[in-house]
Amino acid sequence: MNMKNRTFGVIGLGNFGATVAAELTRFGNHVIGIDSDEKQVTRHADSMAQTMIADAREEAALREAGLAECDVALVAMGSDLEASILAAMNLKLLGVEKVWAKATTKTHHRILSKLGVDRVIHPEVEVGQHIAQVLHNPLVRDYVSLGNGYHVVNFRIPEALEGKALKDLPHTEKYKLRCIGVMRGSEFVGQDGDSCELQRDDLLLLLGQRQDLRDFATSL
């Protein structure tokens, strides 16, 4: 399947849903936006291929809107628990290949999972955790979770490590971390085994488990 030519359905055009829909459209996808609020539909009509006022609690309404032909659908509304659950159920009944849904509580999450939703997301929680991790250690510029406890973390090299060789850092043996590389501005300048001399504000990209990454960050 050509990823640039997929069709996505987004149900709920609040801030979260509308942002996802607009970005998917920007990537070149065909996006169908659904909301029961006429104002929301009108507001975002120009940012995606197709928008429609529809009640996602009705299977027939979603079928008429073309959701059955979508490769992936996102239930982006979280405050209306009943509408969210019924929308997810209807999408599964329509045979949509992949269904994602936003949840606001643990109970909401469990129900969506029981309905067979492929991925349940908590945007506010996930963004909050991400920001807290970055705020906690000023040397951490950003990070990506890879699952199973593994992360890729972007560390800013502090003044104390300026001039040291990459191969002399204790990340491999002491902290069991893998160096993916070093970025200097927009340039890739080194990786494991290279005789790369670190400069202040270089970005060190490390792969490892959370506790090992934390211990290494604390040691800096």
LINWO-V768082 format. One record per pair of residues at least 4 apart in sequence whose ideal C-beta (glycine too) atoms are under 8 Angstrom apart, sorted by the first residue. I is the first residue (numbers start at 0). GAP is how many residues later the second one is. Records with the same first field share a line. If there is no record, write none. Layout:
# LINWO-V768082
I: GAP  GAP
This chain:
# LINWO-V768082
0: 4  5  70
1: 4
3: 23  24  25
4: 23  24  25
5: 23  24  65  66
6: 22  23  24  25  62  63  64  65
7: 13  16  21  22  23  24  62  63  64  65  66
8: 22  23  24  25  53  56  57  58  61  63  64  65  82  87
9: 7  8  10  11  14  21  22  23  24  38  63  64  66
10: 6  23  24  45  51  56  62  63  64  65  66  76  80
11: 4  5  22  23  44  63  64  65  66  90
12: 4  5  8  20  21  22  24  27  28  30  31  38  63
13: 4  26  62  63
14: 4
15: 4  60  62  86  107
16: 4  16  18  57  59  60
17: 4  15  22  25  26  29
18: 4
19: 4  54  56
20: 4  10  12  23  26  27
21: 4  22  25  26
22: 4
23: 5  7  24
24: 4  6  22  23  24
29: 19  20
30: 17  18  19
31: 16  17  18  19  20  33  34  35  38
32: 8  11  14  15  17  18  19
33: 17  18  20  22  28  31  33
34: 5  6  16  18  19
35: 17  18  19  20  47
36: 4  16
37: 4  15
38: 4
39: 4
40: 4  10  11  12
43: 4  7
44: 6
49: 15  16
51: 13
53: 4  7  8  10  11
54: 6  28
55: 5  6  19  21  27  30  31  34
56: 25  26  29  30  33
57: 4  32
58: 4  31  34  35
59: 4
60: 4
61: 5  6  25  28  29  32
62: 4  5  31
65: 4
66: 6  24  27  29
67: 26  27  28
69: 26
70: 25  26  27
71: 24  25  26  27  28
72: 18  23  25  26  27
73: 25  26  27  28
74: 9  12  13  16  24  25  26  27  37  42
75: 26
76: 6  7  10  25
77: 6  24  25  26  30
78: 25
79: 4
80: 4  23  27
81: 4
82: 4
83: 4  17  18  19  24  28
84: 4  23  26  27  30
85: 4
86: 4  14
87: 4  11  13  24  27  29
88: 4  26
89: 4
90: 5  8
91: 4  7  23  24  25
97: 20
98: 17  18  19
99: 17  18  19  20  21
100: 11  16  18  19  20
101: 18  19  20  21
102: 5  6  9  17  18  19
103: 4  18
104: 4
105: 4
106: 4
107: 4
108: 4  11  13
109: 4
110: 4
111: 5  8
112: 4  7
120: 5
121: 4
122: 4
123: 4
124: 4
125: 4
126: 4
127: 4
128: 4
129: 4  13
130: 4
131: 4
132: 4  7  10
133: 6  7  8  9
135: 4
136: 77  80  81
137: 18
138: 16  17  19  78  81
139: 13  14  15  16  77
140: 13  14  15  62
141: 11  12
142: 8  9  10  11  70
143: 7  8
144: 5  6
145: 4  5  6  61
148: 60  61
149: 57  58  59
150: 56  57  58  59  62
151: 28  53  54  55
152: 52  53  55  60  64
153: 49  50  51
154: 48  49  50  51  61  62  65
155: 45  46  47  48
156: 4  5  41  42  43  44  45  46  47
157: 4  42  62
158: 41
159: 60
160: 8  37  59
161: 36  37  38
162: 34  35  36
163: 4  5  33  34
164: 4  30  31  32  33
165: 13  16  24  25  26  28  29  30  31  32
166: 25  26  27  28  29
168: 10  35
169: 4  5  46  49
170: 4  6  8  35  37  45
171: 4  5  6  7  20
174: 33  37  38  40  41  44
175: 32  33  36
176: 29  30  31  35  36  39
177: 14  28  29  30
178: 12  13  25  26  27  28
179: 11  25  26  27
180: 7  8  9  10  24
181: 6  7  8  9  14  16  20  21  22  23
182: 4  5  6  19  20  22
183: 5  15  18  19
188: 7  13
189: 4  6
190: 5
197: 4  6
205: 7  10
207: 4  5  8
208: 4
209: 4
210: 4
211: 4
212: 4
213: 4
214: 4
215: 4
